[in-house]
Amino acid sequence: MTPDSGAASPTASQTYLAPAKVNLGLSVRRPRADGYHEVHSLMVPLAVGDELDIAPAGALTVSVEGADLPTDERNLVYRAARTYLDAAGVETGAAITLRKRLPLASGLGGGSSDAATTLMALARLYPAPVNLPALARTLGADVPFFLLGQSALAQGIGEVLTPLPVPRVPLVLVNPGIEVSARDAYAWLDGEETYTPELDMEGILAALADGREVPYHNALQDPVSARHAPVRDVLAALEGVGLRSPLMSGSGATCFALARNDDHALDAARAMQARHPDWWVVATSTL
């Protein structure tokens, strides 16, 4: 969560960045009795994301710009806000405007980041002795990561987090306009042979620092790309403009690749956007 200015005022609206994330590698270890899968992933926040305007109000209201989303309890921002207000014993509410900058169901964690940012913003607006991590865990597997606010090794179903220092790395994000449900992506894993070893964290961090090809993988990439050919096209296009280590993020369909520097990322993004005007393309960096 990044506010655009100072401490929260009791009356003024505050604007917050809800950062996206990428998975710099995602290993799916095994299924659990509750239907989830054990994972081993390096999750990293980015300098791009959705925006939230939040102001005190007599009741809770949510509006959305940039996407056709519900604004009631079906919306994760609404649920996060309601969860915090109830836990904090706040009898009033908040007026929340969500400006969607990220594609929906894209593997970038947009909804989870929006929820975590809502929790943190309301905790600033209405301070109370509330256990935010406990609330975050009730809202989704990725919400605790965004509450942590830094790069981390994610284990369990993503909620067991070990902070790790990751160097700032410029990169390019590309989404071909496809929504992929995380539930579907995990369901497409085809038995034991698709479960992958733990990531080589030492090797990944060393390669990121040295600008080398990164020894990571995403266990969901093959089953998703087998069903969505544009994902394969994006991965090839990223490599074709001179970026390194292309990989799908999370459950997709957004893919990314690493750049030598910020100018390289911008040039590569412009080249890809010119060739594929219907794709969502953004040059950004890890935080």
Residue pairs with C-beta under 8 A, 6 or more apart in sequence:
1 16
1 17
1 18
1 116
1 117
1 120
1 121
1 146
1 149
2 16
2 17
2 19
3 14
3 15
3 16
3 121
3 124
4 14
4 15
4 16
4 17
5 14
7 124
8 14
8 121
8 124
8 125
10 56
10 125
11 55
11 56
12 55
13 53
13 54
13 55
13 95
14 53
14 54
14 55
14 121
14 124
14 125
15 51
15 52
15 53
16 51
16 52
16 53
16 54
16 117
16 120
16 121
17 49
17 50
17 51
17 117
18 49
18 50
18 51
18 52
18 110
18 113
18 114
18 116
18 117
18 146
19 45
19 46
19 47
19 48
19 49
19 113
19 146
19 287
20 45
20 46
20 48
20 49
20 50
20 102
20 108
20 109
20 110
20 113
20 173
20 284
21 43
21 44
21 45
21 46
21 108
21 109
21 113
21 142
21 145
21 146
21 249
21 250
22 43
22 44
22 46
22 108
22 171
22 173
22 249
22 250
22 254
22 256
22 286
23 41
23 42
23 43
23 44
23 107
23 218
23 247
23 249
23 250
24 41
24 42
24 43
24 44
24 166
24 204
24 208
24 214
24 216
24 247
25 41
25 42
25 199
25 204
25 214
25 216
25 217
25 218
25 247
26 39
26 40
26 41
26 217
26 218
26 219
26 220
26 250
27 39
27 40
27 41
27 196
27 197
27 198
27 199
27 217
27 219
28 37
28 38
28 39
28 186
28 189
28 194
28 195
28 196
28 219
28 220
29 37
29 38
29 39
29 40
29 195
29 196
29 198
30 37
30 38
30 195
31 37
31 38
32 38
32 157
36 141
36 157
37 157
37 186
37 189
38 155
38 156
38 157
39 154
39 155
39 156
39 157
39 158
40 153
40 154
40 155
40 198
40 199
41 153
41 154
41 158
41 199
42 151
42 152
42 153
42 154
42 164
42 166
42 199
42 201
42 204
42 216
43 109
43 142
43 145
43 151
43 152
43 153
43 154
43 158
44 151
44 166
44 286
44 287
45 146
45 149
45 150
45 151
45 286
45 287
46 108
46 171
46 173
46 284
46 285
46 286
46 287
47 284
47 285
47 286
47 287
48 101
48 102
48 173
48 282
48 284
49 101
49 102
49 110
49 113
50 98
50 99
50 100
50 101
50 102
50 110
50 113
50 114
51 98
51 99
51 101
52 77
52 96
52 97
52 98
52 99
52 114
52 117
52 118
52 121
53 95
53 96
53 97
53 99
54 94
54 95
54 96
54 97
54 118
54 121
54 122
54 125
55 94
55 95
56 92
56 93
56 94
56 95
56 125
56 126
57 92
57 93
57 94
57 95
58 92
58 93
59 92
59 93
60 78
60 81
60 82
60 85
60 93
60 94
60 96
61 71
61 93
61 94
61 95
61 96
62 71
62 72
62 75
62 77
62 78
62 81
62 96
62 97
62 98
63 71
63 96
63 97
63 98
64 71
64 75
64 97
64 98
64 99
64 100
65 97
65 98
65 99
65 100
66 99
66 100
66 101
67 100
67 104
69 75
69 98
69 100
69 104
71 78
72 78
73 79
73 82
75 98
76 111
76 112
76 114
76 115
76 139
76 140
77 96
77 98
77 114
77 115
77 118
78 96
79 115
79 139
80 114
80 115
80 116
80 118
80 119
80 135
80 139
80 143
81 93
81 94
81 96
81 118
81 122
83 119
83 135
83 138
83 139
84 90
84 118
84 119
84 122
84 123
84 126
84 130
84 132
84 135
85 93
85 94
85 122
85 126
87 128
87 130
87 135
88 122
88 123
88 126
88 128
88 130
89 128
90 122
90 126
90 128
94 122
94 125
96 118
98 114
100 110
102 108
102 110
103 110
103 175
103 177
103 179
103 254
103 280
104 110
104 179
105 179
105 180
105 181
105 182
106 175
106 179
106 180
106 249
106 252
106 253
106 254
107 180
107 182
107 248
107 249
107 250
107 251
107 252
107 253
107 254
108 173
108 249
108 250
108 254
109 142
109 145
109 146
109 250
111 140
112 139
112 140
112 141
112 142
112 143
112 145
112 146
113 142
113 146
115 136
115 139
115 140
115 143
115 146
116 136
116 143
116 144
116 145
116 146
116 147
117 146
119 132
119 135
119 136
119 143
119 147
120 132
120 147
123 130
123 132
132 147
133 144
133 147
136 143
136 144
136 146
136 147
137 143
137 144
137 159
141 157
141 158
141 159
142 158
144 158
144 159
144 161
145 152
145 154
145 158
145 159
145 161
148 161
148 163
150 163
150 287
151 163
151 164
151 165
151 166
151 286
151 287
152 161
152 162
152 163
152 164
153 161
153 162
153 164
153 201
154 160
154 161
155 161
155 162
164 201
164 205
165 205
166 205
166 208
166 286
167 208
167 209
167 286
168 285
168 286
168 287
169 208
169 258
169 259
169 285
169 286
170 258
170 259
170 260
170 261
170 262
170 264
170 265
170 283
170 284
170 285
171 243
171 256
171 257
171 258
171 259
171 265
171 283
171 284
171 285
171 286
172 238
172 241
172 243
172 256
172 257
172 259
172 265
172 268
172 269
172 272
172 281
172 282
172 283
172 284
173 249
173 254
173 255
173 256
173 280
173 281
173 282
173 283
173 284
174 234
174 237
174 238
174 254
174 255
174 256
174 272
174 276
174 279
174 280
174 281
175 234
175 253
175 254
175 255
175 279
175 280
176 228
176 230
176 231
176 233
176 234
176 253
176 276
176 278
176 279
176 280
177 230
177 278
177 279
177 280
178 228
178 230
178 231
178 252
178 253
179 253
180 224
180 228
180 251
180 252
180 253
181 251
182 250
182 251
184 251
185 220
185 223
185 224
185 251
185 252
186 220
186 251
188 220
188 223
188 224
188 226
188 227
189 195
189 219
189 220
189 223
190 223
194 219
194 222
194 223
195 219
196 217
196 219
199 216
199 217
200 215
200 216
203 215
204 214
204 215
204 216
206 212
207 213
207 214
207 215
207 245
208 214
208 258
211 260
213 244
213 245
214 244
214 245
214 258
216 245
216 247
217 247
218 247
218 248
218 249
218 250
220 248
220 250
220 251
220 252
221 231
221 247
221 248
221 252
224 231
224 248
224 251
224 252
224 253
225 231
225 232
225 235
225 248
225 252
228 252
228 253
230 253
231 248
231 252
231 253
231 255
234 246
234 253
234 255
234 279
235 246
235 247
235 248
235 255
237 272
237 275
237 276
238 246
238 255
238 256
238 257
238 268
238 272
239 246
239 257
241 268
241 271
241 272
242 264
242 268
243 257
243 258
243 259
243 264
243 265
243 268
244 257
244 258
244 259
245 257
245 258
246 255
246 256
246 257
247 255
247 256
247 257
248 254
248 255
249 255
249 256
254 280
259 265
259 268
259 283
262 283
262 285
265 283
265 284
265 285
266 283
268 283
269 281
269 282
269 283
272 279
272 281
273 279
273 281
